[in-house]
């Protein structure tokens, strides 16, 4: 999976900060089902990807204006953004689950009685 997408002469890059901005824009993982029927949520996702951000995540205009996208360009950005966001979220959730399971196992081990009681 590529973390860049070229549209016209613009290279869009999926940074961790962009993934966080997408999450905010669409309402997290629960917002993914809304993409099936909500043009507003689709537009928020595409617009978030097309924006230019400074190093602190402040918006600085657009890398490419969403209004000027062809239907095909819009579809490519939307599909790429959904894939990037979903894969990142699922993978990071799986990592958190592993860490929690390891911590739980350690706690259970530490709670077992010793020979001294």
DAVEN-V731197 format. One record per helix or strand of 2 or more residues. SS is the DSSP state (H for helix, E for strand). FROM is the first residue (numbers start at 1). LEN is the number of residues. If there is no record, write none. Layout:
SS | FROM | LEN
SS | FROM | LEN
//
This chain:
E | 4 | 4
E | 10 | 4
H | 16 | 11
H | 29 | 3
H | 33 | 4
H | 39 | 12
E | 51 | 3
E | 59 | 4
H | 66 | 3
H | 71 | 41
//
